[in-house]
Amino acid sequence: MNIAIIAHDTKKELMVQFCIAYCGVLSRHSICATGTTGKLVSEATGLQVFRFLSGSQGGDQQISARIACNEIDLLLFFRDPLTPKAHEPKEADMLRLCDVHNIPVATNIATAEALIHSLERGDLDWRNIVNPSGVK
């Protein structure tokens, strides 16, 4: 699966700790991330992470484009809901795209853990359930 990870500044350390904890599961998948988050996760875990631009420079939009093209299967987006962000409309668009394309999304650690455990069990091979023929 292609997994995208994004974390607001106040959630980056939580994302790093999450990725350390689930490094074994994540290592079996392709990981991409916004710039700084990807750098921190890669350095802490040794995981190969394809890095886009930082979020403020358009990295979240690059991930959105991948979502729109069905190139992302799971999004882990640790958001800070208490601090207003100038680019919140773009984030809302990204979440909307996930809904349009049936991409599972976690915006907090509780949901991320539920999704990662489902991924580990093989429960998230939803594209074959939705489309058993495998044709996109």
C-alpha positions as a Markdown table, in Angstrom:
| # | Residue | x | y | z |
|---|---|---|---|---|
| 1 | Met | 0.0 | 0.0 | 0.0 |
| 2 | Asn | 1.0 | 3.6 | -0.5 |
| 3 | Ile | 0.8 | 5.5 | 2.8 |
| 4 | Ala | 1.0 | 9.2 | 3.0 |
| 5 | Ile | 2.0 | 10.9 | 6.3 |
| 6 | Ile | 1.6 | 14.5 | 7.3 |
| 7 | Ala | 1.9 | 16.2 | 10.7 |
| 8 | His | 1.5 | 19.7 | 11.9 |
| 9 | Asp | 4.4 | 21.1 | 13.8 |
| 10 | Thr | 3.0 | 20.4 | 17.2 |
| 11 | Lys | 2.3 | 16.8 | 16.2 |
| 12 | Lys | 5.5 | 15.9 | 14.4 |
| 13 | Glu | 7.1 | 14.3 | 17.5 |
| 14 | Leu | 3.9 | 12.2 | 18.0 |
| 15 | Met | 4.1 | 11.1 | 14.4 |
| 16 | Val | 7.8 | 10.2 | 14.8 |
| 17 | Gln | 6.9 | 8.1 | 18.0 |
| 18 | Phe | 4.0 | 6.5 | 16.2 |
| 19 | Cys | 6.3 | 5.5 | 13.2 |
| 20 | Ile | 8.9 | 4.2 | 15.6 |
| 21 | Ala | 6.3 | 2.0 | 17.3 |
| 22 | Tyr | 4.9 | 0.7 | 14.0 |
| 23 | Cys | 8.1 | 0.6 | 12.0 |
| 24 | Gly | 7.7 | -3.1 | 11.3 |
| 25 | Val | 4.3 | -2.6 | 9.7 |
| 26 | Leu | 5.2 | 0.5 | 7.9 |
| 27 | Ser | 8.4 | -1.0 | 6.4 |
| 28 | Arg | 6.3 | -3.4 | 4.3 |
| 29 | His | 4.6 | -0.5 | 2.5 |
| 30 | Ser | 5.6 | 2.6 | 0.4 |
| 31 | Ile | 5.7 | 5.7 | 2.5 |
| 32 | Cys | 5.6 | 9.3 | 1.3 |
| 33 | Ala | 5.4 | 12.5 | 3.4 |
| 34 | Thr | 5.6 | 16.2 | 3.4 |
| 35 | Gly | 9.2 | 17.4 | 3.7 |
| 36 | Thr | 10.0 | 17.9 | 7.3 |
| 37 | Thr | 7.7 | 15.2 | 8.6 |
| 38 | Gly | 9.3 | 12.7 | 6.2 |
| 39 | Lys | 12.8 | 13.8 | 7.2 |
| 40 | Leu | 12.1 | 13.4 | 10.9 |
| 41 | Val | 10.4 | 10.0 | 10.4 |
| 42 | Ser | 13.2 | 8.7 | 8.1 |
| 43 | Glu | 16.0 | 9.8 | 10.5 |
| 44 | Ala | 14.2 | 8.3 | 13.5 |
| 45 | Thr | 13.2 | 5.0 | 12.0 |
| 46 | Gly | 15.5 | 4.3 | 9.0 |
| 47 | Leu | 12.4 | 3.9 | 6.9 |
| 48 | Gln | 12.6 | 4.9 | 3.2 |
| 49 | Val | 10.3 | 7.9 | 2.9 |
| 50 | Phe | 9.6 | 9.7 | -0.4 |
| 51 | Arg | 9.6 | 13.3 | 0.6 |
| 52 | Phe | 7.5 | 16.0 | -1.1 |
| 53 | Leu | 7.9 | 19.7 | -0.4 |
| 54 | Ser | 7.1 | 20.9 | 3.1 |
| 55 | Gly | 3.4 | 21.5 | 3.8 |
| 56 | Ser | 3.7 | 25.3 | 3.7 |
| 57 | Gln | 5.4 | 25.1 | 0.3 |
| 58 | Gly | 2.8 | 22.9 | -1.3 |
| 59 | Gly | 3.7 | 19.4 | -0.1 |
| 60 | Asp | 0.1 | 18.8 | 1.1 |
| 61 | Gln | -1.1 | 19.8 | -2.3 |
| 62 | Gln | 1.3 | 17.3 | -3.9 |
| 63 | Ile | -0.1 | 14.6 | -1.7 |
| 64 | Ser | -3.7 | 15.8 | -2.6 |
| 65 | Ala | -2.8 | 15.3 | -6.3 |
| 66 | Arg | -1.7 | 11.8 | -5.6 |
| 67 | Ile | -4.9 | 11.1 | -3.8 |
| 68 | Ala | -6.9 | 12.5 | -6.7 |
| 69 | Cys | -5.0 | 10.1 | -9.0 |
| 70 | Asn | -5.6 | 7.1 | -6.8 |
| 71 | Glu | -2.0 | 6.8 | -5.9 |
| 72 | Ile | -2.4 | 6.9 | -2.1 |
| 73 | Asp | -4.1 | 4.1 | -0.2 |
| 74 | Leu | -4.0 | 5.5 | 3.3 |
| 75 | Leu | -3.5 | 8.9 | 4.9 |
| 76 | Leu | -2.1 | 9.5 | 8.4 |
| 77 | Phe | -2.5 | 13.2 | 9.0 |
| 78 | Phe | -1.8 | 14.2 | 12.6 |
| 79 | Arg | -3.5 | 17.6 | 12.9 |
| 80 | Asp | -3.4 | 20.2 | 15.6 |
| 81 | Pro | -7.1 | 21.1 | 15.9 |
| 82 | Leu | -6.4 | 23.9 | 18.4 |
| 83 | Thr | -4.1 | 26.2 | 16.4 |
| 84 | Pro | -5.6 | 27.9 | 13.3 |
| 85 | Lys | -3.7 | 27.4 | 10.1 |
| 86 | Ala | -3.5 | 29.7 | 7.1 |
| 87 | His | -3.7 | 26.7 | 4.8 |
| 88 | Glu | -6.7 | 25.0 | 6.4 |
| 89 | Pro | -8.9 | 25.2 | 3.3 |
| 90 | Lys | -6.3 | 23.2 | 1.4 |
| 91 | Glu | -6.3 | 20.6 | 4.2 |
| 92 | Ala | -10.1 | 20.4 | 4.0 |
| 93 | Asp | -9.8 | 19.8 | 0.3 |
| 94 | Met | -7.4 | 17.0 | 0.9 |
| 95 | Leu | -9.8 | 15.4 | 3.4 |
| 96 | Arg | -12.6 | 15.8 | 0.9 |
| 97 | Leu | -10.6 | 14.1 | -1.8 |
| 98 | Cys | -10.1 | 11.2 | 0.6 |
| 99 | Asp | -13.8 | 10.9 | 1.0 |
| 100 | Val | -14.4 | 11.1 | -2.7 |
| 101 | His | -11.8 | 8.4 | -3.4 |
| 102 | Asn | -12.6 | 6.2 | -0.3 |
| 103 | Ile | -9.2 | 6.6 | 1.2 |
| 104 | Pro | -9.0 | 5.7 | 4.9 |
| 105 | Val | -7.7 | 8.7 | 6.9 |
| 106 | Ala | -6.5 | 9.1 | 10.5 |
| 107 | Thr | -6.3 | 12.6 | 11.9 |
| 108 | Asn | -5.3 | 11.5 | 15.4 |
| 109 | Ile | -3.3 | 8.7 | 17.0 |
| 110 | Ala | -6.3 | 6.7 | 18.2 |
| 111 | Thr | -7.6 | 6.3 | 14.6 |
| 112 | Ala | -4.1 | 5.8 | 13.3 |
| 113 | Glu | -3.6 | 2.9 | 15.6 |
| 114 | Ala | -6.9 | 1.4 | 14.6 |
| 115 | Leu | -5.9 | 1.7 | 10.9 |
| 116 | Ile | -2.4 | 0.4 | 11.4 |
| 117 | His | -3.7 | -2.7 | 13.2 |
| 118 | Ser | -6.2 | -3.3 | 10.4 |
| 119 | Leu | -3.4 | -2.9 | 7.9 |
| 120 | Glu | -1.3 | -5.4 | 9.8 |
| 121 | Arg | -4.2 | -7.9 | 9.8 |
| 122 | Gly | -4.8 | -7.4 | 6.1 |
| 123 | Asp | -8.2 | -5.9 | 6.6 |
| 124 | Leu | -7.4 | -2.8 | 4.6 |
| 125 | Asp | -7.2 | -4.4 | 1.2 |
| 126 | Trp | -10.5 | -2.6 | 0.5 |
| 127 | Arg | -9.9 | -2.0 | -3.2 |
| 128 | Asn | -10.3 | -5.7 | -3.8 |
| 129 | Ile | -13.5 | -5.7 | -1.8 |
| 130 | Val | -14.9 | -2.6 | -3.6 |
| 131 | Asn | -13.7 | -3.8 | -7.0 |
| 132 | Pro | -13.0 | -7.5 | -7.0 |
| 133 | Ser | -11.9 | -7.5 | -10.6 |
| 134 | Gly | -9.0 | -5.3 | -9.8 |
| 135 | Val | -9.7 | -2.9 | -12.6 |
| 136 | Lys | -9.4 | 0.8 | -11.6 |
